[in-house]
């Protein structure tokens, strides 16, 4: 079971190595059509504290890819889905240009505020992860993120309630995730 820490009580320091999940980046750098969310304020305040403390914020290609793809899909779903029922058609349209530019600009901000890390895919037990995936136990990307944090002793900053298993430390504002990670084992 993971151990979840409340993000609004966590004391960040310069020794913290924090891997942000894509959903946290989406709260920090939201698509314009996203609705305001309490988590935006919560993670923005924590981000400021992390920067002040000198914490090391990490990014890998998978998380950046998830952020960019989700950002564009939020915009497509909210503003362009009627005109372009298929996302691929939207992505290849002139309407995508401003969405793609905004997503790329935010991607550059993420890279500016993070340290790029490799995910060590060659050393991952993919067969085990595929077994968990096929049983519905975890999203493959989530399993990769959990494994990466476990192998490197990194803290995961996420709002994803699915991160209950893996034996890692999590910093979150998701009350359900905190409760699930502190539930007694049966």
CORCOR-V154847 format. One record per pair of residues at least 24 apart in sequence whose ideal C-beta (glycine too) atoms are under 6 Angstrom apart, sorted by the first residue. I is the first residue (numbers start at 0). J is the second residue. If there is no record, write none. Layout:
# CORCOR-V154847
i->I j->J
i->I j->J
This chain:
# CORCOR-V154847
i->1 j->162
i->1 j->163
i->1 j->165
i->1 j->167
i->1 j->169
i->1 j->180
i->2 j->168
i->2 j->180
i->3 j->169
i->3 j->171
i->3 j->176
i->3 j->177
i->3 j->180
i->4 j->170
i->6 j->45
i->6 j->170
i->6 j->171
i->6 j->172
i->9 j->170
i->11 j->48
i->11 j->49
i->11 j->52
i->11 j->54
i->12 j->52
i->13 j->53
i->15 j->54
i->16 j->55
i->16 j->153
i->17 j->54
i->17 j->56
i->17 j->154
i->17 j->156
i->18 j->57
i->18 j->148
i->18 j->153
i->18 j->155
i->19 j->156
i->20 j->157
i->20 j->159
i->21 j->62
i->21 j->65
i->21 j->66
i->22 j->158
i->22 j->159
i->23 j->156
i->24 j->66
i->24 j->109
i->28 j->105
i->30 j->70
i->30 j->73
i->30 j->74
i->32 j->74
i->32 j->77
i->32 j->78
i->33 j->73
i->38 j->158
i->38 j->172
i->41 j->172
i->55 j->114
i->56 j->113
i->57 j->114
i->57 j->116
i->58 j->109
i->58 j->113
i->58 j->115
i->59 j->116
i->59 j->118
i->61 j->140
i->67 j->102
i->67 j->106
i->70 j->102
i->71 j->98
i->71 j->102
i->74 j->98
i->118 j->147
